[in-house]
Amino acid sequence: MKYLLLIYHDEQAFLALSEEQRQSMYKEYRQFREEIVATGNFIAGSQLNPTATAKSVRVRNGKPLTIDGPFAETKEQLGGYFLVETETTEQALRLASRIPSAKTGTVEVRALT
């Protein structure tokens, strides 16, 4: 089954990290990705640009409205994702717990239909 692992973190806290701290986290991400590629669980994944670069679209009364930024105000922002394939939900949850940002943020695990 395919699962989307949505990585949420405090974007401002991430941006406040030193370059050394950020590179250390990126190293952990590279290691994690290499491992899930090797095990055949990896399908896709990417870091997202900051929310300041985002646009949201709403359609009301048949008219599209584009606004800057994410739609909802939250304490954590969507920072990236992994699309994985595992045999069980428990395996997907174990993979999610190994994502470096799970230490300070949240990883939402959602099955694809």
Secondary structure, DSSP 4 states (H G I P E B T S, - for coil): -EEEEEEEE-HHHHHTS-HHHHHHHHHHHHHHHHHHHHTT-EEEEEEPPPGGG-EEEEEETTEEEEEES-SS--SSEEEEEEEEE-SSHHHHHHHHHTSGGGGTSEEEEEE--
